[in-house]
Amino acid sequence: MEHTFERFNIQTFLIEAINEIGFTQPTEVQEKLIPAIKKGKSVIGQSQTGSGKTHTFLLPLIDGIDPAKKEVQVVITTPSRELAEQISKAALQLVENAPEKINIQTYVGGTDKKRQIAKLAGKQPHIVIGTPGRILDLMNEKALLIYTAPVLVIDEADMTLDMGFLEDIDKIASKLPTELQMLIFSATIPNKLKPFLKKYMENPLYEQIQPKDIISTNIENWLISTKGRERIDVIYELLTIGQPYLVMIFANTKVKVDEIADGLKSRGIKVAKIHGDIPPRERRRVMKQVQNLEYQFVVATDLAARGIDIDGVSHVINAEIPRDLDFFIHRVGRTGRKDLKGTAITLYSPNEENLVIDIEKMGITFEPKSIKHGEIVDTFDRKRRAQREKKKTESLDGETRGMLKKAKKTIKPGYKKKMGRVIKASNVKKRRTERRTQANTIKKANKASNKTK
């Protein structure tokens, strides 16, 4: 009982739903925040993708819904349509066996606004889930009456800020009751977000959940150099080696996603693509096809890396290293989920060495690999030359290392002989210094001896 969901004293239908999903024990973020949310406390939960934060807020909030009140009681905002639909799906799953119907509605861009307005004229939902722009539109039309809701959830708050939605969120929050319970969930808490949090939150409970491993131990994390090869050729070869179950290929821009998708299609690979310029209806259709395993390969921007669950991803390929390194963890976290094994492959060129080093500074370790004769094989550590040089020079004293550096700058042909002469001269100088020191020590000892006689 101690570490099960029953200890949160939530309604039986929620426990049954959790059991059906297959959750047996609460995650760390759920352990720490569900009791506080149940008590009506405002919270900031900082945790990585896959930590269980969606159910952290859904369980206690659904538990607190009064179905008899035909009014909005909870508003949940997300920065992307896909994430809104995913949260909605999770919420509907939880209320399926509720004794009284709990009305959950999703409002996102690219859907029929007129129809939504007409439907709202007859009945307000208990829980609103959606993107900030569409929720605000429906509020301005006096169709969605959210002023009754005492709870506002902002999921993926840092991404909401990055995508320029914070102003819309501010307008939404300003229409809610003064005594507002605000729940913020985010992978990071940027400084630009803090003034907004201060405006609406007084003494919130702040919990930062540090992942036990930055990358799940279920994931093999490979690094492959593209030196001398076209990146699209390397990706094609990776997709045709072995039998990957479902592969997500990430690129930094919509243009690059299109370029990779077109390159793979021209080589006979059936591939889906997901990015912001694809119309919402088309994106929803593609996501459904991917989930139904109609596509084995998906090329996407980071839109798909944050919060969107696609079951059974066996491989992630970073076609490009993300410029925001937090996205590296989000991308790689798409695989190795639910105790399944996964493989993450990062491609890099020599001019991206610094980006690889920055990722390693986060505590992430790569296994160097290369492709030979249609197989992925272990290869040498890219830092081996630097390590050899370091080992050589570490055995030399500081002055000699300085002389070597100076010599390297000035000499060109026959540098090995000249380097030898530099080291030899240094050793001669060192021996002379040692002999002088020894002679001085003997001289001082003799003087001291004569004085005592």
FISEFI-225351 format. One record per residue (C-alpha): residue number from 1; z, x, y. Coordinates in Angstrom, 1 decimal, always signed. Layout:
BEGIN
NUM | Z | X | Y
...
// end
This chain:
BEGIN
1 | +0.0 | +0.0 | +0.0
2 | +0.9 | +2.9 | +2.3
3 | -2.7 | +4.2 | +2.9
4 | -4.6 | +0.9 | +2.3
5 | -6.0 | -1.5 | +4.9
6 | -3.3 | -4.1 | +3.9
7 | -0.8 | -2.2 | +5.9
8 | -2.5 | -3.2 | +9.2
9 | -1.5 | -6.8 | +8.5
10 | -5.1 | -8.1 | +9.1
11 | -6.3 | -11.4 | +7.7
12 | -7.1 | -11.8 | +4.0
13 | -10.8 | -12.5 | +4.6
14 | -11.1 | -9.1 | +6.3
15 | -9.4 | -7.3 | +3.4
16 | -11.8 | -9.0 | +1.0
17 | -14.8 | -7.9 | +3.1
18 | -13.5 | -4.3 | +3.2
19 | -13.1 | -4.3 | -0.6
20 | -16.7 | -5.7 | -1.0
21 | -18.1 | -2.9 | +1.2
22 | -16.2 | -0.4 | -1.0
23 | -13.8 | +1.0 | +1.6
24 | -10.5 | +1.9 | -0.2
25 | -8.6 | +4.0 | +2.4
26 | -8.7 | +4.0 | +6.2
27 | -10.2 | +7.1 | +7.9
28 | -8.1 | +9.2 | +10.3
29 | -9.4 | +7.4 | +13.4
30 | -8.7 | +4.0 | +11.8
31 | -5.1 | +5.1 | +10.8
32 | -4.4 | +6.2 | +14.4
33 | -6.1 | +3.5 | +16.5
34 | -6.1 | +0.2 | +14.6
35 | -2.3 | -0.5 | +15.1
36 | -2.7 | +0.3 | +18.9
37 | -5.7 | -1.9 | +19.3
38 | -3.9 | -4.8 | +17.5
39 | -1.1 | -4.5 | +20.0
40 | -3.6 | -4.9 | +22.9
41 | -3.5 | -1.2 | +24.0
42 | -6.5 | +0.4 | +25.8
43 | -7.7 | +3.4 | +23.8
44 | -10.1 | +6.3 | +24.0
45 | -11.2 | +7.4 | +20.6
46 | -13.1 | +10.7 | +20.5
47 | -14.6 | +11.4 | +17.1
48 | -17.8 | +12.4 | +15.5
49 | -20.5 | +10.3 | +13.9
50 | -19.5 | +9.0 | +10.5
51 | -15.7 | +9.0 | +11.2
52 | -15.5 | +5.2 | +10.8
53 | -15.0 | +4.2 | +14.4
54 | -17.2 | +1.0 | +14.2
55 | -14.6 | -0.6 | +11.8
56 | -11.8 | +0.9 | +13.9
57 | -12.5 | -1.6 | +16.6
58 | -14.2 | -4.4 | +14.6
59 | -11.3 | -5.1 | +12.2
60 | -8.4 | -5.6 | +14.7
61 | -10.7 | -7.4 | +17.2
62 | -12.1 | -9.9 | +14.7
63 | -8.5 | -10.3 | +13.4
64 | -7.5 | -11.4 | +16.9
65 | -10.3 | -13.9 | +17.5
66 | -9.2 | -17.6 | +18.0
67 | -12.2 | -19.6 | +16.5
68 | -10.8 | -22.8 | +18.2
69 | -11.6 | -21.4 | +21.6
70 | -15.3 | -21.8 | +22.2
71 | -15.5 | -18.9 | +24.7
72 | -16.4 | -15.2 | +24.8
73 | -13.3 | -13.2 | +23.6
74 | -14.8 | -9.7 | +23.0
75 | -17.8 | -7.8 | +24.6
76 | -19.2 | -4.7 | +22.8
77 | -21.8 | -2.6 | +24.6
78 | -24.0 | +0.1 | +23.0
79 | -26.6 | +2.4 | +24.5
80 | -29.4 | +1.5 | +22.0
81 | -30.8 | -1.6 | +20.5
82 | -30.6 | -0.2 | +17.0
83 | -26.9 | +0.6 | +17.3
84 | -26.2 | -2.9 | +18.7
85 | -28.0 | -4.4 | +15.7
86 | -26.1 | -2.1 | +13.3
87 | -22.7 | -3.1 | +14.7
88 | -23.7 | -6.7 | +14.6
89 | -24.6 | -6.4 | +11.0
90 | -21.2 | -4.8 | +10.2
91 | -19.4 | -7.6 | +12.2
92 | -21.3 | -10.4 | +10.4
93 | -20.5 | -8.8 | +7.0
94 | -16.7 | -8.9 | +8.0
95 | -16.7 | -12.6 | +9.1
96 | -18.8 | -13.9 | +6.2
97 | -15.8 | -15.4 | +4.4
98 | -13.8 | -16.3 | +7.5
99 | -12.0 | -19.7 | +7.0
100 | -13.4 | -20.9 | +10.4
101 | -16.7 | -19.8 | +11.7
102 | -16.6 | -16.8 | +14.1
103 | -19.7 | -16.8 | +16.3
104 | -21.3 | -13.4 | +16.8
105 | -24.4 | -12.9 | +18.9
106 | -26.5 | -9.8 | +19.7
107 | -28.3 | -9.4 | +23.0
108 | -30.7 | -6.5 | +23.4
109 | -33.9 | -5.8 | +25.4
110 | -37.2 | -6.7 | +23.9
111 | -36.0 | -10.0 | +22.5
112 | -36.7 | -13.6 | +23.8
113 | -34.5 | -14.0 | +26.9
114 | -35.5 | -17.6 | +27.6
115 | -34.5 | -18.7 | +24.1
116 | -31.2 | -16.9 | +24.5
117 | -30.5 | -18.6 | +27.8
118 | -31.3 | -22.0 | +26.3
119 | -29.0 | -21.4 | +23.3
120 | -26.1 | -20.2 | +25.5
121 | -26.3 | -23.5 | +27.5
122 | -25.0 | -25.3 | +24.4
123 | -22.5 | -22.8 | +23.0
124 | -20.9 | -19.5 | +24.0
125 | -20.3 | -16.9 | +21.3
126 | -16.8 | -15.5 | +20.4
127 | -18.1 | -11.9 | +20.2
128 | -21.0 | -10.5 | +22.3
129 | -22.7 | -7.3 | +21.1
130 | -25.6 | -5.8 | +23.1
131 | -27.2 | -3.3 | +25.4
132 | -25.8 | -3.2 | +29.0
133 | -29.1 | -4.3 | +30.6
134 | -29.6 | -7.4 | +28.6
135 | -25.9 | -8.5 | +28.8
136 | -26.0 | -8.1 | +32.6
137 | -29.3 | -10.0 | +32.8
138 | -27.8 | -13.0 | +31.0
139 | -24.7 | -12.8 | +33.2
140 | -26.8 | -12.8 | +36.3
141 | -28.6 | -15.9 | +35.0
142 | -25.2 | -17.6 | +34.7
143 | -26.0 | -18.1 | +31.0
144 | -23.6 | -15.7 | +29.4
145 | -20.0 | -16.4 | +30.6
146 | -18.1 | -13.3 | +29.8
147 | -15.3 | -13.6 | +32.4
148 | -13.1 | -15.1 | +29.7
149 | -13.2 | -12.0 | +27.5
150 | -10.0 | -9.9 | +27.6
151 | -11.6 | -7.0 | +25.6
152 | -14.5 | -4.7 | +26.4
153 | -15.7 | -2.0 | +23.9
154 | -18.0 | +0.8 | +25.1
155 | -19.4 | +2.5 | +22.0
156 | -21.1 | +5.9 | +22.3
157 | -19.8 | +6.2 | +25.9
158 | -21.3 | +9.7 | +26.5
159 | -24.7 | +8.5 | +25.4
160 | -24.3 | +5.4 | +27.6
161 | -23.7 | +7.8 | +30.5
162 | -26.7 | +10.0 | +29.6
163 | -29.0 | +7.1 | +29.5
164 | -28.0 | +5.9 | +32.9
165 | -26.3 | +2.6 | +31.8
166 | -22.8 | +3.3 | +33.4
167 | -23.7 | +1.3 | +36.6
168 | -24.5 | -1.7 | +34.5
169 | -21.3 | -1.3 | +32.5
170 | -19.4 | -1.1 | +35.8
171 | -20.9 | -4.4 | +36.9
172 | -20.0 | -6.0 | +33.5
173 | -16.4 | -4.7 | +33.6
174 | -15.9 | -5.9 | +37.2
175 | -16.5 | -9.6 | +36.0
176 | -13.8 | -9.4 | +33.2
177 | -10.1 | -10.2 | +33.6
178 | -7.9 | -7.8 | +35.6
179 | -5.6 | -7.4 | +32.5
180 | -8.5 | -5.9 | +30.5
181 | -8.1 | -4.1 | +27.2
182 | -10.8 | -1.4 | +27.2
183 | -11.8 | +0.5 | +24.1
184 | -13.9 | +3.7 | +24.6
185 | -15.5 | +5.4 | +21.6
186 | -17.4 | +8.6 | +22.1
187 | -18.2 | +11.9 | +20.4
188 | -17.5 | +13.7 | +23.7
189 | -15.8 | +12.7 | +27.0
190 | -17.9 | +14.3 | +29.8
191 | -16.3 | +14.9 | +33.2
192 | -18.8 | +12.4 | +34.8
193 | -17.3 | +9.7 | +32.7
194 | -13.7 | +10.3 | +33.8
195 | -13.8 | +8.5 | +37.2
196 | -15.0 | +5.3 | +35.5
197 | -12.3 | +5.5 | +32.9
198 | -9.6 | +6.0 | +35.6
199 | -10.9 | +3.0 | +37.4
200 | -10.4 | +0.6 | +34.5
201 | -7.8 | +2.2 | +32.2
202 | -4.2 | +2.7 | +33.0
203 | -2.3 | +5.0 | +30.6
204 | -4.7 | +4.6 | +27.6
205 | -3.9 | +6.0 | +24.2
206 | -6.2 | +9.0 | +23.8
207 | -6.9 | +10.3 | +20.3
208 | -9.2 | +13.1 | +19.6
209 | -10.1 | +13.3 | +15.9
210 | -11.0 | +16.8 | +15.0
211 | -13.3 | +16.9 | +12.0
212 | -11.9 | +18.8 | +9.0
213 | -15.3 | +20.5 | +8.6
214 | -17.8 | +20.6 | +11.5
215 | -20.4 | +19.8 | +8.9
216 | -19.6 | +18.0 | +5.7
217 | -19.1 | +20.3 | +2.7
218 | -21.6 | +18.1 | +0.9
219 | -24.4 | +19.6 | +3.1
220 | -26.3 | +22.8 | +2.4
221 | -27.2 | +24.1 | +5.8
222 | -30.4 | +26.2 | +5.7
223 | -32.1 | +28.3 | +8.4
224 | -35.9 | +29.1 | +8.1
225 | -37.9 | +31.3 | +10.5
226 | -41.3 | +30.0 | +11.5
227 | -42.4 | +33.5 | +12.7
228 | -46.2 | +33.8 | +12.4
229 | -46.7 | +30.3 | +11.2
230 | -47.5 | +26.9 | +12.7
231 | -44.3 | +24.7 | +12.6
232 | -46.2 | +21.7 | +11.4
233 | -47.4 | +23.7 | +8.3
234 | -43.8 | +24.7 | +7.5
235 | -42.7 | +21.1 | +7.8
236 | -45.5 | +19.9 | +5.6
237 | -44.7 | +22.5 | +3.0
238 | -41.0 | +21.5 | +3.0
239 | -41.9 | +17.9 | +2.4
240 | -44.1 | +18.7 | -0.5
241 | -41.7 | +21.1 | -2.3
242 | -39.4 | +19.4 | -4.9
243 | -38.7 | +15.7 | -4.7
244 | -36.8 | +14.7 | -1.5
245 | -35.5 | +11.2 | -1.6
246 | -35.6 | +10.4 | +2.1
247 | -36.2 | +12.9 | +4.9
248 | -35.4 | +12.6 | +8.6
249 | -37.3 | +15.0 | +10.8
250 | -35.9 | +15.4 | +14.4
251 | -37.7 | +16.6 | +17.5
252 | -36.5 | +16.8 | +21.1
253 | -39.1 | +14.7 | +22.8
254 | -41.2 | +11.6 | +22.2
255 | -44.4 | +13.7 | +22.7
256 | -43.2 | +16.2 | +20.0
257 | -42.4 | +13.3 | +17.6
258 | -45.9 | +11.9 | +18.1
259 | -47.4 | +15.3 | +17.5
260 | -45.5 | +15.9 | +14.3
261 | -46.2 | +12.4 | +13.0
262 | -49.9 | +12.8 | +13.7
263 | -50.0 | +16.2 | +12.1
264 | -48.4 | +15.0 | +8.9
265 | -50.6 | +11.9 | +8.8
266 | -53.7 | +14.1 | +9.1
267 | -52.4 | +16.0 | +6.0
268 | -52.1 | +12.7 | +4.0
269 | -48.3 | +12.1 | +4.5
270 | -47.2 | +8.5 | +5.1
271 | -44.7 | +8.8 | +7.9
272 | -42.6 | +6.5 | +10.2
273 | -41.6 | +7.4 | +13.7
274 | -38.8 | +6.2 | +15.9
275 | -38.5 | +6.9 | +19.7
276 | -37.9 | +5.1 | +23.0
277 | -41.6 | +4.4 | +23.8
278 | -42.2 | +2.4 | +20.7
279 | -41.8 | -1.3 | +21.5
280 | -38.4 | -2.8 | +20.3
281 | -40.0 | -5.2 | +17.8
282 | -42.0 | -2.4 | +16.2
283 | -38.9 | -0.2 | +16.1
284 | -36.9 | -3.0 | +14.3
285 | -39.7 | -3.5 | +11.8
286 | -39.9 | +0.3 | +11.1
287 | -36.1 | +0.6 | +10.7
288 | -36.2 | -2.3 | +8.2
289 | -39.1 | -0.7 | +6.3
290 | -37.2 | +2.6 | +6.2
291 | -34.1 | +0.9 | +4.9
292 | -36.2 | -0.9 | +2.3
293 | -37.6 | +2.6 | +1.3
294 | -41.1 | +1.8 | +2.2
295 | -41.2 | +5.1 | +4.0
296 | -39.9 | +8.4 | +2.6
297 | -40.4 | +10.4 | +5.7
298 | -39.2 | +9.5 | +9.3
299 | -39.8 | +11.5 | +12.5
300 | -37.4 | +10.7 | +15.3
301 | -35.9 | +11.7 | +18.6
302 | -32.1 | +11.9 | +18.9
303 | -32.0 | +8.2 | +19.5
304 | -31.8 | +7.9 | +15.7
305 | -29.2 | +10.6 | +15.4
306 | -26.4 | +8.8 | +17.1
307 | -24.7 | +6.0 | +15.2
308 | -27.7 | +4.7 | +13.3
309 | -27.1 | +4.5 | +9.6
310 | -30.0 | +5.0 | +7.2
311 | -28.7 | +5.1 | +3.7
312 | -29.8 | +7.8 | +1.2
313 | -31.0 | +10.5 | +3.6
314 | -31.3 | +13.5 | +1.3
315 | -32.8 | +15.9 | +3.8
316 | -32.7 | +16.5 | +7.6
317 | -35.2 | +18.8 | +9.2
318 | -34.6 | +20.1 | +12.7
319 | -38.2 | +20.6 | +13.7
320 | -36.7 | +21.8 | +17.0
321 | -33.2 | +23.0 | +17.9
322 | -31.7 | +20.3 | +20.2
323 | -31.0 | +21.6 | +23.7
324 | -27.7 | +19.6 | +23.7
325 | -26.0 | +21.3 | +20.7
326 | -23.7 | +18.3 | +20.0
327 | -26.9 | +16.6 | +18.8
328 | -27.2 | +19.3 | +16.1
329 | -24.0 | +17.9 | +14.5
330 | -25.2 | +14.3 | +14.9
331 | -28.6 | +15.1 | +13.3
332 | -27.2 | +17.0 | +10.4
333 | -24.6 | +14.3 | +9.9
334 | -27.3 | +11.8 | +8.8
335 | -27.3 | +13.4 | +5.4
336 | -24.4 | +14.3 | +3.0
337 | -22.8 | +10.8 | +3.5
338 | -20.8 | +8.7 | +1.2
339 | -20.0 | +11.6 | -1.1
340 | -23.7 | +12.3 | -1.7
341 | -25.2 | +15.8 | -1.5
342 | -27.6 | +16.6 | +1.4
343 | -29.7 | +19.4 | +2.8
344 | -30.1 | +20.2 | +6.5
345 | -33.0 | +22.6 | +7.4
346 | -33.3 | +24.1 | +10.9
347 | -36.5 | +25.8 | +11.9
348 | -36.5 | +28.5 | +14.6
349 | -38.8 | +31.0 | +16.1
350 | -37.7 | +34.5 | +17.3
351 | -37.4 | +33.3 | +20.9
352 | -34.8 | +30.7 | +19.8
353 | -32.3 | +33.3 | +18.4
354 | -29.8 | +32.6 | +21.2
355 | -29.8 | +28.9 | +20.4
356 | -29.0 | +29.8 | +16.7
357 | -26.2 | +32.1 | +17.9
358 | -24.8 | +29.3 | +20.1
359 | -24.7 | +26.9 | +17.0
360 | -22.9 | +29.7 | +15.0
361 | -20.3 | +30.0 | +17.8
362 | -19.4 | +26.4 | +17.1
363 | -18.2 | +27.5 | +13.7
364 | -21.4 | +26.6 | +11.8
365 | -22.7 | +28.8 | +9.1
366 | -26.4 | +29.0 | +8.0
367 | -27.9 | +30.1 | +4.7
368 | -31.1 | +32.1 | +5.5
369 | -34.0 | +30.8 | +3.5
370 | -37.8 | +31.4 | +3.3
371 | -40.8 | +29.7 | +1.6
372 | -42.6 | +31.9 | -1.0
373 | -45.2 | +30.7 | -3.4
374 | -44.3 | +27.1 | -3.0
375 | -40.6 | +27.7 | -3.5
376 | -37.6 | +27.9 | -1.2
377 | -35.8 | +31.2 | -1.8
378 | -32.8 | +33.1 | -0.4
379 | -33.8 | +35.7 | +2.2
380 | -32.2 | +38.4 | +4.2
381 | -29.7 | +37.8 | +7.0
382 | -31.6 | +38.0 | +10.3
383 | -28.7 | +40.0 | +11.8
384 | -28.8 | +42.8 | +9.2
385 | -30.6 | +45.3 | +11.4
386 | -28.2 | +44.8 | +14.3
387 | -25.3 | +45.1 | +11.9
388 | -26.6 | +48.4 | +10.5
389 | -27.0 | +49.8 | +14.0
390 | -23.5 | +48.6 | +14.9
391 | -22.0 | +50.3 | +11.8
392 | -23.8 | +53.6 | +12.6
393 | -22.6 | +53.6 | +16.2
394 | -19.0 | +52.4 | +15.4
395 | -18.3 | +55.7 | +13.7
396 | -19.2 | +57.6 | +16.9
397 | -16.8 | +58.0 | +19.8
398 | -17.3 | +56.2 | +23.1
399 | -18.7 | +59.2 | +24.9
400 | -21.3 | +59.8 | +22.2
401 | -22.3 | +56.1 | +22.2
402 | -22.9 | +56.4 | +25.9
403 | -25.0 | +59.5 | +25.5
404 | -27.1 | +57.8 | +22.8
405 | -27.7 | +54.8 | +25.0
406 | -28.8 | +57.1 | +27.8
407 | -31.0 | +59.1 | +25.5
408 | -32.6 | +55.9 | +24.1
409 | -33.6 | +54.9 | +27.7
410 | -35.2 | +58.2 | +28.6
411 | -36.8 | +59.6 | +25.4
412 | -39.9 | +58.3 | +23.7
413 | -41.9 | +60.4 | +21.2
414 | -39.9 | +62.4 | +18.6
415 | -36.8 | +60.4 | +19.5
416 | -35.2 | +60.9 | +16.0
417 | -35.1 | +64.7 | +16.5
418 | -33.8 | +64.3 | +20.0
419 | -31.2 | +61.8 | +18.8
420 | -30.1 | +64.4 | +16.2
421 | -29.7 | +67.1 | +19.0
422 | -27.7 | +64.6 | +21.1
423 | -25.3 | +64.0 | +18.2
424 | -25.1 | +67.7 | +17.3
425 | -24.3 | +68.6 | +21.0
426 | -21.7 | +66.0 | +21.0
427 | -20.1 | +67.3 | +17.8
428 | -20.1 | +70.9 | +19.2
429 | -18.4 | +69.7 | +22.4
430 | -15.9 | +67.7 | +20.4
431 | -15.0 | +70.8 | +18.2
432 | -14.5 | +73.0 | +21.4
433 | -12.2 | +70.4 | +22.9
434 | -10.2 | +70.2 | +19.7
435 | -9.9 | +74.0 | +19.5
436 | -8.8 | +74.2 | +23.2
437 | -6.2 | +71.5 | +22.6
438 | -4.9 | +73.3 | +19.5
439 | -4.7 | +76.7 | +21.4
440 | -2.8 | +75.0 | +24.2
441 | -0.3 | +73.5 | +21.7
442 | +0.3 | +76.9 | +20.1
443 | +0.7 | +78.5 | +23.6
444 | +3.3 | +75.9 | +24.6
445 | +5.2 | +76.3 | +21.3
446 | +5.4 | +80.1 | +21.8
447 | +6.7 | +79.7 | +25.3
448 | +9.4 | +77.3 | +24.2
449 | +10.3 | +79.8 | +21.3
450 | +10.7 | +82.7 | +23.8
451 | +13.0 | +80.8 | +26.1
452 | +15.5 | +80.0 | +23.3
453 | +15.8 | +83.7 | +22.2
// end
